[in-house]
Amino acid sequence: MDVKQSEKKQHVEFQRKIKLRKGLIEKASKLTGAYYVPFIGDGDIAFELYQGNKIHGADIDPAMVETAKSRLPDAEIIAADCDKYPFKKSIATFNLADFDSYSYPYDSFRNFWEEAKFGSQCVLFFTDGQRQAIIRTGHYRTPGGKKVKAKTVTEKREAYNFYFNKTVLPWFKEYIKPWKVVYITKYLRSASMCYWGAIIAREQRASKVKGKPGKAGEVHRNKFDSIKKDEYLALLRQGHTRGLAASLVGIHRATVSIHMKKDSGFAEAVSEAESDAIGKVENALFEAAISGNVTAIQVYLYNREPERWADRRNIRLAGEGGGPIEVKEIDAKAKLISIIAGMSARIREVENPQLTDGKGS
């Protein structure tokens, strides 16, 4: 098998995957246990990052397993169904597990969690494509395995936009109890694929993570590091507002403003990302116009060449002969007094008609 072709098929934006993993591993305490790598494919991620550690890997494709073995001769790699845990519990104590599935990693994770043995701290990585299923059909599976159908457009948008924060993360934190989440990070690709990772620890070790000290088990959602900045910019390019993009990466909008004031380069990147989003809409509008969409043609021409293609139905305000509108200054107070005086006189006429018909009493 051609290794380069396999890499191209298995991974998109390979270096972003590597960056996410490197960043999280650096934040963890020293990982002395084994590494579990289901969906290992041809072993490219493990070859790049995990060499020198005891690796237990698996893949359903025997040809890829052979390629991975040739690249990682010291690893134990077998052909197996990765949705199940294919090793004995006694085989190793794990400190890292990488669930780089094609779409749904949680069957594999749940079986690993129930059947494997791991140390007091563990680093976990996930590749999750359920947002793609949500936006396309409305059908998706929760991390717990439940099948869900988003029936209306509103339900689809809600499930899609808040999938990680309202579906994945609450389930994950509850499922791993009494373990705690120490740190968590993620990024999105093409708005649909979610790549995320977490450092988890037993409660007594939950505060032992490199970086600023925090409460035990605290999720450092306010840590606006380079990974989250990249994710934030990607969301802006997809057309999300600054507020929603901040919410989706787990930070407050004010945090973004602070970083923009401190870092002119980041502020410029934010503006460029927003411009990219506008550019995508403009390109889509142009494509729609080219395809014959009359409304798109009108919008495009009215805005690109308004003098030549102005909508003649537009109401224009002008003075006599098309000239400027004549504006006269008036004494508003005197005018109001005059109106009130006239109204008062008419009221007196109605109440006392004898005072105005020329006849006395």
N, C-alpha and C positions, 0 to 999 in steps of 0.2 A: 504493500500500500504506500502511496505517495504521502509522506508525512505532511508536507505543506498543504496538499489538497485537503487532507483530513482536518488540519487546523482551520482552514478557511471555512469548511462546512460546520465545524463544531462551535466556533467562537466568532462573535461579532464584537468589535472594539475590545480586542484581547487585552491591550495595555490598560484600559480602564478597569478591567477585572483585576489585573495584577496590582494596580495602584490601590484599589479598595482593600485588597487582602494585605498588602504590605503595611498600609497605614494602621490597620486594626491589630496585626501581629506585633507591631512596634509598641502599641499601647498596652499590650498584655504583659503580665509577668513572664518570666522565663518558662517556656513550654517544654517540659522534659518528657512528656508522655508520647504516645503514638498518634499518628494522623490517619483519620478515616476519610477515604476519598471515593465514594460511590460516583457513578457517572464519570469515571476517570477518563473515558475516551482514549485518545492516544497518549495521554499523560503529559500534555503540554504545560498545564498549570502546575502540576506536581513537579515537573522537571524544572520549571522556572523558579519555584518558591520553596518546595518542601524537601529537596535533596538534603541528605545528612540526618534526616529524621526517619524513624521507623514508620513506613507507610503500608497501610492495608487498603487496597483499592479493588474496585469491581466495575464491570461494564457488561451490558447484555450482548455486545458485539464482540465475538471471539477474535476477529481480525484486529480490532482496535486494542484488545487486551494484549495480543502478541506484540503490537507496536509499543505499547506502554511498557511492557516487560523489557523490551530491548533498550528502551531509554532509561529505565529505572531498574537495573538488575538486582539491586538490594531490596526492592519492595516485594511484598506479597500481593499479587494482583490476579484475580480470578474472574471467569465469565459467570455472571449471575444476574438475577433480577434485582436491580438496585432499589426497587420499592420495598424490598424486604431486607432484613439485616442478614447477610450471608455468612457471618463468622460466628464462632463460639464466643460466649461471654468471657471466657478465661483467656482469650487470645492476647489481649493487651489492655492497658489502661490508656484511654484517649484524652488528649488535651486539645484536639482540633478535629473538626469534621467539616467537610466542604461538599455541600449538596448542590452542585452545579448542574441541575437538571435542565431539560429543554423547556419545561413549562410548569411542572408541579412537583416541588421538592418535599412536600410535607408527609406523604406516606413513608418515604425513606427516613425522614427525620424522626417521626413518631416511633417507628420500629427500632431505630438506633437508640432512641432515648429509653425505650422499655427493655431492651435486651443487651445493650453494651455496658461496659464498665468505663467510667471516666474519672479523671482526677478532680481536685477541688476547684479548679478553674478550667473553663473550656471556651475555645473560640469557634464560632459557628458561622458558616457562609451559606447563602441561599440564592438561587436564581428562580424567580417567580414570574410566570407569564399570564397570570389569571386576569390582570387588567385588560389584556388583549381580548380575552374571551368575553369579558363584561361588555366592552364597547362594541364588539362585533355581533354577538347574539343575545347577550343578557344572561346566558347560562355560565355559571362558574362554581368552583368548589372552594369552600372555606378551608383554612388550614387544618381544621378538625375533621375534614372529610365530608361535610354536609354539602349537598347539592342545592344551589340557590338559583332562582330565576328572577331577574330584575324585569318587571313587566312593562313599566312605563319609561318614557324618556327621562323623566325626573328621577326615577329610581336608578336608572342606569348611570346617570351623571353623579348621583350621590355615592353609589357603590364604587364607581370608577375614581372619582376625585379623592375620596377618603378611604380607599381600600386598605392602605397600609396602616394609617393612624387609627382607624375605627374597626378594622376587621383583623388584620394580622397581629399587630402589636398587643392589643388587649388579650387575645387568645394566647399568644406566646408567653406573656408574663404570667398568666394564670396557669398554663400547662406545665411550666418548668418548676413551679413551687415545690419545695421550699427554696429552690435556687433563685437568685436575683439577677436582674440585668444590670451590669456595671457600665457598659457603654454600647451604643448602637449607632450605626450609620448606614446610609443607602444612597443609591443614585438610580435614575430612570434613564432608559434608552428608548427613543422613539415614542415616548409617553406611555408605552404599554408594558415593557419589560422592566421589572423591578429587581435590582441586585442589592442585597443587603447583608449585613453581618452584625454579629453581637458578641460581646464578651460576657459570659455569665459565670457566676461563682456561687459556691455555697455561702450562706449568710455570713459566717464568721470571716470570710475572705472578700466580701463584696466591695470593700473600699480599696483593695490593693490593685490599683491600675495606674499606670504611668500618667503623669499630668497633674493638674491641680487637684488637691484633696476635695472630697465631697462626702456626702452622707452614704452610708452603706446601702448598696443596691440602687443608687441613684442613676437614672438614665440621663446622660449629659446631653439633653436635647438642645441646650443653649450654646453648645460648643459649635461655633460657626467656623469650622476648619476648612482647609482647601477642598476636601472631598464634598462637603456640603455646599460650598460656594459653587463648585462645578455643577452640582445638581440644581442649585437655585437658578443659575444662568440658563441651564438646559430647559427648565420650566418656563422661564421668561421667553425663550426662543419659541416655545410651543404656544405662546399667546396668553399664558396665565398672567394675572395682575401681580404686582409686587406683594400685596397682602396675602393672596392665595398661595403664591409660590413659597412664601415664608412659612405659612401654615403647613404646607405639604412636606417641607424638609424638617419641620419640628422646631422652628424658632419664631421669635416675635419680630414683627416688622420693624420695630424700633432698633433691634439688633442690626438689621441690614443697614439702616440709616447711619448708625454709629460707624460701621465698617466702611461705608461709602465716604464719610467725612474724613476718616483717618487714612484711607487708601484711595488715592486718585485713580490708580490703575483699575481697581475693582469698580469704582464709580463709572469709569469709562466703559468697562466691560458690561455693566448693567445697561447703559444706554445703547450699546451696540447690540446686545441681546434683544432689547425691545425693538430696535430698528429691524433686526432680522425677522422678528415676528410680523411686523408690518409689511416687510418685503414679501413674506410668504403669502400674505393675504392679497397683496397687489398682484403677485404672479398668478395666484389662483383666479383672481378677477379677470386678468388678461386671458388666461386659458379659457375661462368660461365665455368671454367675449368672442374669442377666436372660434370657439365651437358653435357660435350662433345664438347664444343666450341674449335675447334682446335687452332685458333689464341690465345685464352685465355690460353690454355695449353702451347703453345710455349712461350708466354710472361712470364708466371708464372715460368716455368722450367728454361728458359734462365737466369732469374734474381735471382732465388733462388739457383740454383746449376750450375753456368756458366761453371765450369770445366767439369762437367759430361754431361751437356746438351747444350753445346755451339753450336751456329749456324755455321756449317762447311762451310757455304757459305760466311762467313765473310772474308774479305780481310785482310791478315796479311802481314806486311812488314818485311822482314828479309834479312840478307846477304846470301852469298854463303853457301850452306849446312845447312841453317836454323840458322846460327850464327848471331851475331850482324852485323848491317850495318856498313861498313867501311866508316869512315868520314875523308876526307883529307883536310888539310888547304891549301888554295891557296892565292896568292897575287892578289887580285881582281883588284887593280889599274894597275899592270903590265899586267895582262891578258887583260884588257880593252884596254890599249895602243897598245898591240900586235894586237888585232882584228881590231882596227881603222887603224893601219898602213897597214895591209893586204888589207883592203877595199880600202884605198887610192891608193895602188899600182895597184889594179885591175881597178880602175877608170882611172888611167893614161894610162893603156894599151889600154883601149877602145878608149880614146880620141886621143892618139898619137901612133898608131900601128907601125909607122916607127922607133920609139925609141927602139922597142923590136924585130924587124924582121931581124936585122943585116944590113939593107940597109940605107945609108945616103941619103941626098937630092942632 
